[in-house]
Amino acid sequence: MSATYAYDEQPAGGHPLAPGAAPAAIRAALLPADQGAFDVAYVAALAAARVSLDLGELFQTLEHWRRLALLQRDPENFVWMVRRVAETLSGEPVPDGEPFELTRARAGL
């Protein structure tokens, strides 16, 4: 599989999470609970690229996190979406008061 990533100066008024978004913009848009995991994945992808001289894994990592950041732009909507996914996958309603991280794990997100 090949991957491409484009970085160009964002046009004035361009969305900071458009394809080719800078890693710093992606990280800043993530929920605080996900920023550490982004850091770990980004460092690992950079290290792999340094060894393999192939940027494919790095680009795939950035694109994965960019898409997650887009979903998390509206935290309330993200929580709602995670609950719906967990309910759909389990076929049962999410219990009231269930910690979000547990619901998120059940949803695979």
Sequence and secondary structure as in RCSB ss.txt:
>XXXX:A:sequence
MSATYAYDEQPAGGHPLAPGAAPAAIRAALLPADQGAFDVAYVAALAAARVSLDLGELFQTLEHWRRLALLQRDP
ENFVWMVRRVAETLSGEPVPDGEPFELTRARAGL
>XXXX:A:secstr
           TT  TTSTT  HHHHHHHS HHHHHHHHHHHHHHHHHHHHH   HHHHHHHHHHHHHHHHTTSH
HHHHHHHHHHHHHHHSS   TT  HHHHHHHHT 
